[in-house]
Amino acid sequence: MIILTGPQCRAARALVEWSAEQVARRSGIDAQVILDFEAKRSDPGDQVKRQLFEVLESAGAVFISENGGGVGVRLKYARRDVRAVNKWEAEGGPAGEDDV
């Protein structure tokens, strides 16, 4: 079971340098729902938390479960790598074949 807290979501967005609007576009979740969850104003439910988890994880966030020191989040990649991935994703165009 995936457990994602609002503060973890906010921290993950900061680490991958994505706005709530960018996460909303990638996840299909309204940006205000994301902001309300991060501010602990509402609980969007397990399905929305799962979607947020998966989108942020695919961007390079690694979620750390309770291990005696509290839940957390860190980057899978260096900041430079995250910026490069974001740049590649923003280039657009049709996806090419991977076979040579």
TIKOLTI-398249 format. One record per residue: z, x, y of N, C-alpha, C, O, CB in turn. Coordinates in pm, whole numbers, plus 50000, padded with zeros to 5 digits. Glycine has a CB too. Example, Ala and Ser with C-alpha at 12.3 -4.5 7.8 and 13.67 -1.06 7.14 Angstrom:
! residues 2
507805131949431507805123049550507805132049670508465142449668509055113149553/507085128549775507145136749894507875129050003508045134150114505725140849940/
END
This chain:
! residues 100
500005008449882500005000050000500005008850125500775018450133501224990550000/499155005650219499065013150344500055007450444500054995550473497615012850401/500895016150495501815012050600501435019650725501505031950728503315014750560/501015012350828500625018250954501485012051062501584999851072499115016150983/502105020351144502905015351255502085015751383501095023051393504215023551271/502505007951481501835008151610501845021851675500805026551721502484998251703/503005028551679503035042051736502135051951662501545060651725504445047151737/502025050751529501115059351454499675056751496498885066151512501275057151303/499335044251513497975040551554497675046651691496615052551711497805025151557/498605045051785498415050551920498285065751916497435071451985499595046552011/499125072351836499075086951824497765091451760497175101351803500275092051741/497325084251658496065087851592494895086651689494015095251691495815078851468/494885076051769493815074451868493815086151966492765091252003493955061251945/495015090152008495105101452102494605114352037493915122152101496565103252150/494955116551912494545128751843493035129551824492435140251838495235129751709/492415118351791490955118651769490195116051899488965115851902490555108151664/490945113952007490385112152142489475100052151488375100752206489615124652183/489935088752095489215076152102490015066152183491245065552171488935070651961/489335058452266489975047552339490155035752245489585035352136489145043552465/490945026052289491095013752210489745006852194489475000752090492105004152277/488895007752296487565001652289486695008352184485945001652114486885002252427/486795021552173486015028652071486475024651931485645022451842486145043952089/487775023651910488295019351779487865004951753487515001451641489865020651774/487894996651857487484982651842486034981651797485714973851707487684974951973/485154989351859483734989051820483554993351675482764987351602482904998251911/484275003451633484095008751498484765000151391484345000151275484645022851490/485814992851430486574985051332486264970151334486534963151237488024986851355/485684965351445485454950951457486694943351498486714931051491484934945551328/487724950451539488994944351582489034944551734488694954651796490244951851521/489434933451794489514932551940490444943351995491524945751940490004918451982/490044949652104490824960452164492224955752206493184963352195490084966052286/492334943352252493654938452293494594937052174495794939352187493524924852365/494054933452058494864932751936495404946751903496564948151865494014927251816/494564956851918494974970651892496084974751989497104980251948493774980351903/495874972152117496864975852219498184968452200499244974352216496324973152359/498124955652165499354947952140500104953452019501334954152020499024933152118/499374957251915499994963151797500664976351832501804978851792498954965251685/499964984851905500514997951942501764996552029502675004852020499455006152015/501804986252113502944984152202504054975952135505044972552200502494977252329/503894972752008504854964951929505024950751982506084944651965506194971951928/503974945452047504024931652095503634921651987503984909951994503114929852216/502914926551885502514917651776502224925751651501974937851656501284909451815/502264918851538501904924751409500604918151366500594906251336503034922851301/499494925751363498204919651334497964916251187496954910151153497134928751380/498884919951100498724917050958498174928950880497634938450937497814905150939/498334928050750497984939250663496494942750664496144954550661498394936150523/495614932650668494174935450665493744943150789492964952650779493384922250653/494214939250905493864946151030494424960251028493744969751068494384938351154/495654961850982496244975250975495464984150878495304996050903497724974350930/494984978350771494174985950675492874990550741492455002050725493864977350548/492224981550816490984985150884491224996250986490455005850993490374972750954/492284995051064492615005451163492875018751094492385029151137493835001251247/493645018350987493955030350910492665037150865492495049150883494845026850788/491765029450806490525035150751489615040850859489035051550841489775024450672/489495033850972488645038651081489215051551140488475061151163488525027851191/490515051751164491135063651224491155075251125490995086851164492555060551270/491345072350998491315082750895489915088850886489775101050871491745076950757/488895080550895487525085650889487195094351010486285102651005486525074150879/487935092551119487735100551240488495113751235488315122251322488175092751362/489335115551133490045128151118491545127251129492225137551124489565137551219/492105115251143493555113651147494105113751004493535107550914493955100451221/495205120650985495885120950856497255114750879498055119850957495995135550797/497525103650810498785096550828499835101950733499575103950614498595081450807/501015104350786502115110150709503145099150687503645093150783502745122550783/503465096450562504425085950530505845091050550506075102950572504235080850387/506775081950541508195085450555508555095950451508365093850331509105072750540/509075107150498509435117950406510775123950443511045135650415508355128750407/511615115950505512905120950549512885125250694513935126050758513345132350462/511705128050745511585132150884510895121650969510645124051088510835145150893/510575110250911509905099550984508415099750960507845109750916510195100751131/507785088350989506335087250974505665095251085506275098051188505885072450976/504405098751062503695106451164502205106251140501695098951055504195120651167/501525114451218500075115651208499695129551256500335135051347499345104551290/498675135251197498165148251241496655147951226496095138451171498795160051158/495995158251275494535159151264494135166151134494735176151095493955166551384/493135160851070492555167450953491705179150999491625189350931491715157450870/491075177651114490185187751170490785193151300491675186951359488775181851195/490295204451343490665209651473490055200751581489045194151556490205224451489/490645200651700490125192451810488645195251836487875186051862490935195051938/488245207851829486845211451852485945204451752484865199551788486665226751843/486385203751626485595197151522485505182151548484445176151528486215199751383/486595176051593486595161651621485625158751734484875148951727488015156751658/485625166951839484685164951950483245166251901482365158751944484965175052064/482985175751812481635177651759481195165451678480055161051691481555190351673/482085160151595481755148251515481475136551608480515129151586482915144851417/482305134751712482085123851806480735125351875480045115351898483215123351910/480355137551908479065140051973477925136551877476955130151917478955154752020/478045140751751477005137851652476845122751634475725117651627477325144451518/477985115651627477925101251606477295094051725476725083351709479305095651580/477395099851843476875093551964475385096251983474765090452072477635098452085/474795104851901473395108351918472465096751886471375095851942473045120151832/472875087951797472055076351763470845079851681470735090851627471625069451888/469945070451671468745072651592468975068651447470115066451406468315087251600/467905067651371468025063751231468615075051147468415086851174466665059551175/469355070951046469915080850954468795086650869467925079350823471025074550865/468835099550849467815106050769468255107550624469415105250591467465119650827/467335111350542467625113950401468335127250388468045136650462466325113850317/469275128150296469985140550273469245149550175469525161450167471375137650221/468305143950100467565151950003466535160450075465885155850169466885142949898/466375172650031465415181650094464125181650015463175188650052465965195850104/
END
